[in-house]
Amino acid sequence: MTTGSGYSLGSEAPEIARLDHQAAAIEQPTAGLLGAAGIAPGMRVLELGSGLGHVAFQLAAMVGPAGSVVAVERDPRLIEVAERRRAERGLDAVRFVPGDARTFRDDTPFDAVVMRLLLFHLPDAGAVLAHHVEGLAPGGVVVAIDFDSGGVRSEPPIPQVDQVGEWIDGAFHRAGANPRVGARLGPLLRDAGLDGVTTFGVQAYVQPGDATAAAMFTGLVRTLAPQIVAAGLATEQEIGLDTLEARLAEAFRAADAVVTLPTVVGAWGRRS
């Protein structure tokens, strides 16, 4: 996802790889939340901040050949990758459009507007939602899926999880992002004028010996390291990127710790 307000994480090759890994990790929760929200065959769907097209491709499978997906993304590098993947899949129902997810408007109303990990990066999230509610057909649905980093912990508690969590949250806040926005999706959709707002969270529990948590935390710290250092949250030596993943994995193993990842929160509501 990128926006005109300054996406925190970039679009270089390591970030693309991280985004692919992240998308795979939350593919199932995303599918479940989209289905619960009412995404169905034949719908015309707008997807905002499409990034590499992961959600656009999921939506295309859900709306089928009678439906269509307009996927808006600002970063040309991500559009290039997404368009190549679309062509490889033969998905004629998906159209990637360069544009600002905050202000995009189409002449024809949509049956649904979907966004994943977009509001996370928008200080003006409420205004953006209100703008896109106006582009919905009557009875249309807005679906927002985002992270709530407040769900991250280990059981038993280990200090490395708290430390890395503070680095990541602090760096995102410095960049103007809100890593806990998932907890506020319901009120945001309500205040945008949507009816029947529903919110659910899906929590992943990473079992001892699974490398997923150590890899995810390290990938984020690697991307955010310049902001972490600039904010005075840690020095490069304290971060120790070269050994961070191994140290985290060993700490989780030694404590036989179950680690919870950021909660994947979905909220949806309809235009009356």
Secondary structure per residue as TSV (DSSP state, phi and psi in degrees):
chain	resnum	aa	ss	phi	psi
A	1	M	-	360.0	135.4
A	2	T	-	-137.7	154.2
A	3	T	-	-142.7	169.0
A	4	G	T	-72.2	-9.4
A	5	S	T	-89.0	1.1
A	6	G	T	103.3	83.3
A	7	Y	-	-65.5	135.1
A	8	S	S	-77.0	-19.9
A	9	L	S	-114.3	-7.6
A	10	G	-	80.3	-171.9
A	11	S	-	-144.9	27.1
A	12	E	S	-77.0	170.4
A	13	A	H	-53.7	-44.7
A	14	P	H	-62.4	-35.3
A	15	E	H	-71.9	-37.4
A	16	I	H	-60.4	-43.5
A	17	A	H	-62.3	-40.8
A	18	R	H	-65.1	-40.9
A	19	L	H	-63.5	-39.4
A	20	D	H	-62.6	-43.0
A	21	H	H	-65.1	-43.7
A	22	Q	H	-62.6	-44.2
A	23	A	H	-61.3	-40.3
A	24	A	H	-63.6	-37.4
A	25	A	H	-68.2	-29.5
A	26	I	T	-113.7	16.4
A	27	E	H	-62.8	-46.4
A	28	Q	H	-66.4	-47.7
A	29	P	H	-57.3	-40.0
A	30	T	H	-60.8	-46.8
A	31	A	H	-60.6	-43.2
A	32	G	H	-63.5	-42.0
A	33	L	H	-69.4	-39.6
A	34	L	H	-63.9	-41.2
A	35	G	H	-65.1	-42.9
A	36	A	H	-63.6	-31.0
A	37	A	H	-75.7	-14.4
A	38	G	T	104.9	14.6
A	39	I	-	-65.6	127.1
A	40	A	-	-145.1	165.3
A	41	P	T	-54.9	141.7
A	42	G	T	89.3	-7.7
A	43	M	-	-72.8	148.7
A	44	R	E	-100.2	116.5
A	45	V	E	-120.2	137.5
A	46	L	E	-102.6	124.5
A	47	E	E	-112.0	127.0
A	48	L	E	-103.4	138.2
A	49	G	S	63.4	54.5
A	50	S	-	-70.1	-24.8
A	51	G	T	61.9	-121.8
A	52	L	T	-87.5	4.1
A	53	G	S	87.7	10.3
A	54	H	H	-57.2	-48.6
A	55	V	H	-72.5	-36.7
A	56	A	H	-57.0	-40.5
A	57	F	H	-70.4	-36.3
A	58	Q	H	-63.8	-44.0
A	59	L	H	-62.5	-40.1
A	60	A	H	-59.5	-39.5
A	61	A	H	-66.5	-32.7
A	62	M	H	-78.7	-36.7
A	63	V	H	-86.0	-17.6
A	64	G	-	71.2	-176.3
A	65	P	T	-65.1	-21.4
A	66	A	T	-84.5	-9.8
A	67	G	-	-104.8	-176.8
A	68	S	E	-154.4	156.2
A	69	V	E	-131.2	123.6
A	70	V	E	-102.8	117.0
A	71	A	E	-112.1	117.9
A	72	V	E	-101.1	131.5
A	73	E	E	-148.9	140.8
A	74	R	-	-90.4	-33.0
A	75	D	-	-81.8	117.5
A	76	P	H	-64.0	-31.2
A	77	R	H	-64.7	-43.3
A	78	L	H	-68.5	-38.5
A	79	I	H	-61.2	-40.7
A	80	E	H	-58.7	-46.5
A	81	V	H	-66.7	-44.7
A	82	A	H	-62.5	-41.7
A	83	E	H	-65.7	-38.8
A	84	R	H	-63.1	-42.1
A	85	R	H	-67.3	-37.3
A	86	R	H	-61.3	-45.6
A	87	A	H	-63.2	-40.2
A	88	E	H	-62.8	-32.3
A	89	R	H	-85.8	-12.3
A	90	G	T	66.7	37.1
A	91	L	-	-93.7	86.2
A	92	D	T	-71.1	-17.2
A	93	A	T	-78.0	-11.1
A	94	V	E	-102.7	132.6
A	95	R	E	-128.3	120.4
A	96	F	E	-89.4	130.9
A	97	V	E	-124.1	123.8
A	98	P	E	-66.7	132.9
A	99	G	S	172.2	170.0
A	100	D	-	-89.3	119.3
A	101	A	T	-60.8	-22.6
A	102	R	T	-75.6	-28.8
A	103	T	T	-124.6	-2.4
A	104	F	-	-56.7	142.0
A	105	R	-	-145.9	138.1
A	106	D	-	-113.5	154.2
A	107	D	S	-69.9	-26.3
A	108	T	S	-105.0	130.1
A	109	P	-	-62.9	154.0
A	110	F	E	-103.0	152.4
A	111	D	E	-78.1	-25.2
A	112	A	E	-153.2	145.7
A	113	V	E	-121.0	125.3
A	114	V	E	-122.7	140.1
A	115	M	E	-145.5	134.2
A	116	R	E	-126.1	127.8
A	117	L	S	55.3	38.8
A	118	L	-	-102.4	-52.7
A	119	L	G	-63.1	-27.3
A	120	F	G	-42.8	-40.1
A	121	H	G	-101.5	5.1
A	122	L	-	-114.3	111.4
A	123	P	T	-66.8	-21.8
A	124	D	T	-104.6	39.8
A	125	A	H	-56.3	-41.2
A	126	G	H	-62.2	-43.7
A	127	A	H	-66.2	-37.9
A	128	V	H	-64.2	-44.7
A	129	L	H	-61.3	-45.5
A	130	A	H	-60.2	-39.1
A	131	H	H	-60.0	-43.8
A	132	H	H	-80.8	-22.8
A	133	V	H	-60.1	-36.7
A	134	E	T	-65.1	-22.8
A	135	G	T	-90.3	4.4
A	136	L	E	-87.1	146.5
A	137	A	E	-69.9	154.2
A	138	P	E	-53.9	132.3
A	139	G	E	83.5	-2.5
A	140	G	E	-68.9	160.7
A	141	V	E	-118.9	140.6
A	142	V	E	-104.7	130.5
A	143	V	E	-122.2	119.7
A	144	A	E	-115.7	128.8
A	145	I	E	-123.9	127.5
A	146	D	E	-153.7	171.8
A	147	F	E	-90.0	150.0
A	148	D	E	-123.2	102.3
A	149	S	G	-71.4	-9.0
A	150	G	G	-65.1	-13.4
A	151	G	G	-84.3	-2.6
A	152	V	-	-79.7	128.5
A	153	R	E	-165.0	174.6
A	154	S	E	-127.1	152.6
A	155	E	E	-134.2	109.2
A	156	P	S	-71.5	161.6
A	157	P	-	-63.6	137.7
A	158	I	-	-132.1	139.7
A	159	P	H	-63.7	-27.0
A	160	Q	H	-62.1	-34.8
A	161	V	H	-66.5	-45.2
A	162	D	H	-62.3	-41.8
A	163	Q	H	-64.7	-49.2
A	164	V	H	-65.3	-38.4
A	165	G	H	-60.6	-40.2
A	166	E	H	-65.1	-40.4
A	167	W	H	-61.1	-48.1
A	168	I	H	-67.0	-49.0
A	169	D	H	-61.5	-42.9
A	170	G	H	-63.2	-40.8
A	171	A	H	-66.6	-41.3
A	172	F	H	-64.0	-44.3
A	173	H	H	-61.7	-38.6
A	174	R	H	-61.6	-34.6
A	175	A	T	-83.8	2.8
A	176	G	T	85.7	12.4
A	177	A	-	-99.2	160.3
A	178	N	-	-122.6	96.6
A	179	P	T	-70.4	-5.2
A	180	R	T	-111.8	18.2
A	181	V	G	-62.5	-24.3
A	182	G	G	-54.1	-35.0
A	183	A	G	-67.2	-18.9
A	184	R	G	-107.9	7.8
A	185	L	H	-61.5	-41.6
A	186	G	H	-57.8	-55.0
A	187	P	H	-59.9	-36.2
A	188	L	H	-62.1	-44.3
A	189	L	H	-69.0	-38.8
A	190	R	H	-60.4	-46.9
A	191	D	H	-69.3	-19.4
A	192	A	T	-80.3	-1.9
A	193	G	T	98.6	13.5
A	194	L	-	-87.1	150.1
A	195	D	E	-103.9	156.0
A	196	G	E	59.7	39.8
A	197	V	E	-66.6	131.6
A	198	T	E	-126.8	140.7
A	199	T	E	-134.9	133.7
A	200	F	E	-135.8	151.6
A	201	G	E	-121.6	143.3
A	202	V	E	-115.3	123.1
A	203	Q	-	-110.3	124.4
A	204	A	-	-92.1	135.2
A	205	Y	E	-113.9	112.6
A	206	V	E	-89.3	122.5
A	207	Q	-	-80.8	156.2
A	208	P	T	-53.7	136.1
A	209	G	T	91.6	-14.7
A	210	D	-	-82.6	128.3
A	211	A	S	-81.8	-1.3
A	212	T	H	-58.4	-47.7
A	213	A	H	-65.5	-45.8
A	214	A	H	-61.5	-40.9
A	215	A	H	-67.4	-41.3
A	216	M	H	-65.9	-47.7
A	217	F	H	-60.9	-43.6
A	218	T	H	-65.9	-39.9
A	219	G	H	-60.7	-42.2
A	220	L	H	-67.9	-43.5
A	221	V	H	-62.6	-40.0
A	222	R	H	-60.3	-44.7
A	223	T	H	-67.9	-37.6
A	224	L	H	-93.7	0.9
A	225	A	H	-52.3	-43.9
A	226	P	H	-59.1	-40.4
A	227	Q	H	-70.4	-36.9
A	228	I	H	-61.7	-45.3
A	229	V	H	-68.8	-44.0
A	230	A	H	-62.5	-33.2
A	231	A	T	-80.0	-4.4
A	232	G	T	74.6	19.2
A	233	L	S	-78.3	-29.7
A	234	A	-	-166.7	155.7
A	235	T	-	-89.1	166.9
A	236	E	H	-59.5	-36.2
A	237	Q	H	-67.4	-40.1
A	238	E	H	-66.8	-36.4
A	239	I	H	-68.0	-48.0
A	240	G	-	57.5	58.4
A	241	L	H	-56.3	-35.8
A	242	D	H	-61.1	-27.9
A	243	T	H	-120.6	3.3
A	244	L	H	-60.3	-47.8
A	245	E	H	-61.2	-43.8
A	246	A	H	-64.7	-38.7
A	247	R	H	-67.7	-40.5
A	248	L	H	-64.4	-47.0
A	249	A	H	-59.6	-40.4
A	250	E	H	-67.9	-38.8
A	251	A	H	-63.8	-41.2
A	252	F	H	-65.7	-41.4
A	253	R	H	-66.2	-45.2
A	254	A	H	-63.5	-34.3
A	255	A	H	-90.3	-2.5
A	256	D	T	51.1	44.9
A	257	A	-	-89.1	136.8
A	258	V	E	-90.7	129.9
A	259	V	E	-115.5	130.3
A	260	T	E	-95.3	133.8
A	261	L	-	-86.3	169.9
A	262	P	-	-53.1	136.1
A	263	T	E	-65.9	132.8
A	264	V	E	-90.1	110.5
A	265	V	E	-106.2	134.6
A	266	G	E	-120.8	138.3
A	267	A	E	-136.9	143.6
A	268	W	E	-149.3	154.6
A	269	G	E	-159.3	165.0
A	270	R	E	-116.8	150.5
A	271	R	-	-81.4	131.1
A	272	S	-	-76.8	360.0
